[in-house]
Every structure is written in C-alpha cells, then in structure tokens.
Amino acid sequence: MDYSSKTCDELIEILRYIPKEYYVLLPDELVNYLHRNCNSESTFVYNRAKPLKEQGISDETKIALRDIGKRYWGGNLFLPDNLDL
C-alpha cells in the first residue's frame, strides 16, 4: 500500500461515514497508515448532500475505495448514501 497524502486525507474523511460494523473490519495497519501519511492541513470535507463523484476526489482514492471493498468487505463496496463512485 502506497497512497499519496491527498488520498490518505480523502480516505480518512470518507471512512468517517461508514457504519461502525464495516469500519472495525479494516485492519489497524491500514487505519494507522492513513493517519501517519495524511496531511494534517487537508481541506477535503465530505458533503453528505452530494454524491461522492461530484466532490472531486482523486482517481487514486476511487481505486483505493474499490480495493478496500474487495479486501475487507467481502467484495462489496459498502459506502453510505451519496458515496456512489
């Protein structure tokens, strides 16, 4: 796993909105990696009123979200409402 700081920022923000039962399936190694490699001055804020595809996330973040769904959520990309990629 080798994500840019921008992707780490976006993933941290997006993952805040998933149900706890899915979040706990993420390995501590991944969560710690994201926090260690994020930019503490990130300006990305997830707007629950807009679909994710309208929020300007990077292609790398989209790929990472799909990978997380495959690896940790049984192949399902579970995302809250409006997080359609």
N, C-alpha and C positions, 0 to 999 in steps of 0.2 A: 504494500500500500504506500503510495507516494502522491499525496494530494497537495495542491498549492494551498497557500494560506487563505486565498479567496474561497476556495472550495470548502476548506475546513470551516470557515466563518459561515458560509451558506448552509452547510450540513448541520452545524450546531443549532442554528436558528430554526431550520425546518424540523429537525428531530424533536424540538421542544413541543411540537404539536401532535406527536403521535401518542396513542394510548400507552399507558404505563406497561401493560402486558406485552406490548411489542418492544418497547424501549429496553426492558430488562433482558430481552433476548440478545441484545447487542453485547459483544464481549467488551470487558473493561479495557482491554488493549486498544480497541478501536476508539472508544469514547475518550480515553486518555490521550491517544494520538491526536485526535481532532482538537482537543483543548490545548495541547502543547504546541500545535502548529498553526493555531489561528492567529489572526491579527486582532489584538485587543481593542483596536480603534475601528473595527468594522462598522460600516454604515448600512449593511443589508438588514432590513426588517421585513419579516414575512407579514403580508397584509392578508388577513383571513377573508377579506371581502373580494379578493381577486384570485383567479386561478394562478397556479404557480407558473404556468407557461407565459403569463403576462407580467411576471415580476423580474425578468431579466437575469435569471440565474445562468451560470455558465454551463456550457456543454459538458465540462468535466463533472460538475455537480449532478447533472442529469444522469450521466453514466454511473457515477458513484451511487446514486439512489437506486438505480436499477440493480446494481451489483449487491447492495445491501439487502434488497428484497429477495434476490436469488439465494444469497448465502445464509441469511439469518431468519427469514420469514417464510421458509418452505417454498420459495419460488414465487411467492405472491408479493407484489409491490403494494404493501398496505400504506396508504397515505390518507390523511384526513380529507374531508371535503375540500374542494378547490385546489388540491395539490396534483391535479391531473397533468401528466407530462405529455 
